[in-house]
Amino acid sequence: MSTFEYRKLLRANILLKVLYKTKNWPLLEGVAYSKNVGTVGINIIMGDKLEKNTELSLQIFLPGDDKPVMAAGKLVWQYKCPYLPPSSRQYYTSGIQFSEMAPNDAIRASDFIRNLLKTRSDAEVKKVIDMIENIKHPKPPSGSGK
């Protein structure tokens, strides 16, 4: 499956805390945050520059869930973030393709993404309907007596 086909799958833009650890040399570990997450991968911002295909162990923390989702994946792309914080430390936007996830964790992650996207979609539908209603039935100006 090509990268283009992955983009067709659902992704949720959400900040989630992610602990990562490389599986091979050089052994690195750190804390990252997601930009978005899907059922086949995650986009995180991290402080380590890694080689393409680096294998990682991940712990992804879902809101309201005591136990993180455990996953394994490999780095498929990485780019420098244009913003440099006052520390001058370089950060990287990193695309990680999941390669392994326990069935229980896969279900938890998938349910979380589906519910989040449905809630956001429902809110967007309400916003659009309210906009249409205001166009079709404009409110009379204040003090017009209607």
C-alpha positions in Angstrom: 0.0 0.0 0.0 1.5 3.3 -1.0 1.7 6.5 1.1 -1.0 8.1 -1.0 -3.4 5.2 -0.2 -2.7 5.7 3.6 -3.9 9.3 3.3 -7.3 8.0 2.3 -7.8 6.4 5.7 -9.3 8.3 8.5 -7.0 10.6 10.5 -7.8 12.7 13.6 -6.0 15.9 14.2 -5.3 15.7 17.9 -2.5 16.3 20.4 -1.7 13.1 22.2 1.3 12.4 24.5 3.5 9.7 22.9 6.5 8.0 24.5 8.9 6.6 22.0 12.0 4.4 22.1 14.2 3.1 19.3 14.5 -0.7 19.1 18.0 -0.6 17.6 21.2 1.4 17.9 21.4 4.2 18.6 19.1 3.7 21.5 17.1 6.8 22.0 13.9 7.5 23.9 11.8 10.6 24.4 8.5 12.3 24.8 6.6 13.5 21.7 3.1 14.8 20.9 1.0 13.8 17.9 -0.3 16.2 15.2 -2.6 13.5 14.0 -3.3 9.8 14.4 -4.9 7.2 12.2 -5.5 3.5 12.3 -2.3 2.8 10.3 0.0 5.4 11.7 0.7 8.5 13.6 2.4 11.9 12.9 4.4 13.1 15.9 6.7 16.0 16.7 9.9 14.7 18.4 13.3 16.1 19.3 15.4 13.3 17.8 16.5 13.0 14.2 16.2 9.4 13.1 17.0 7.5 10.0 14.2 6.3 7.7 12.9 2.8 8.6 14.0 3.2 12.3 11.9 0.8 14.3 10.2 2.3 17.4 8.2 1.2 20.4 5.4 3.6 21.2 3.1 4.3 24.1 0.2 6.5 23.0 -1.9 8.1 25.8 -5.6 8.5 25.0 -7.6 11.1 27.0 -9.5 9.6 29.8 -7.7 6.2 29.5 -5.4 5.0 32.3 -3.4 2.6 30.1 -1.5 3.7 27.0 -2.0 2.1 23.7 1.2 0.1 23.0 2.4 0.0 19.4 5.5 -0.7 17.3 6.2 1.1 14.1 8.8 2.4 11.7 9.7 5.9 10.7 8.6 6.4 7.1 9.5 10.1 6.8 10.8 13.0 8.9 11.2 16.7 8.3 12.8 19.6 10.3 10.2 21.8 12.0 10.7 25.4 10.8 10.1 26.8 14.3 13.2 27.0 16.6 12.3 27.5 20.3 14.4 29.8 22.6 16.5 26.7 23.5 17.5 26.4 19.8 16.8 22.7 19.9 15.7 21.3 16.6 12.4 19.4 16.4 11.2 17.0 13.7 7.7 16.2 12.3 7.8 12.4 11.9 5.5 10.0 10.1 5.4 6.6 11.8 3.6 3.6 10.2 2.3 1.1 12.7 3.7 -2.4 12.3 2.4 -4.1 15.4 -0.4 -3.5 17.9 -2.2 -5.9 20.2 -5.8 -6.5 19.1 -7.1 -4.9 22.3 -5.0 -1.8 21.7 -6.0 -1.6 18.0 -9.7 -1.7 19.0 -9.2 1.0 21.6 -7.3 3.3 19.2 -9.8 2.7 16.4 -12.8 3.3 18.6 -11.2 6.5 19.9 -10.5 7.8 16.4 -14.0 6.9 15.1 -15.7 8.5 18.1 -13.6 11.7 17.9 -14.2 12.1 14.2 -18.0 11.4 14.6 -18.3 14.0 17.4 -16.4 16.6 15.3 -18.5 15.8 12.2 -21.7 16.1 14.2 -20.6 19.5 15.5 -19.7 20.7 11.9 -23.1 19.5 10.6 -24.8 21.5 13.4 -22.7 24.6 12.5 -23.6 24.3 8.8 -27.3 23.8 9.4 -27.3 26.8 11.8 -25.6 28.9 9.0 -28.2 27.8 6.4 -31.1 28.5 8.9 -29.8 32.0 9.4 -29.7 32.6 5.6 -33.2 31.1 5.0 -34.7 32.8 8.0 -32.8 35.9 8.9 -33.6 37.3 12.3 -35.5 40.6 12.3 -33.5 43.6 13.4 -33.9 44.5 17.1 -36.7 47.0 17.8 -38.5 46.3 14.5 -41.5 45.0 16.5 -41.8 41.8 14.5 
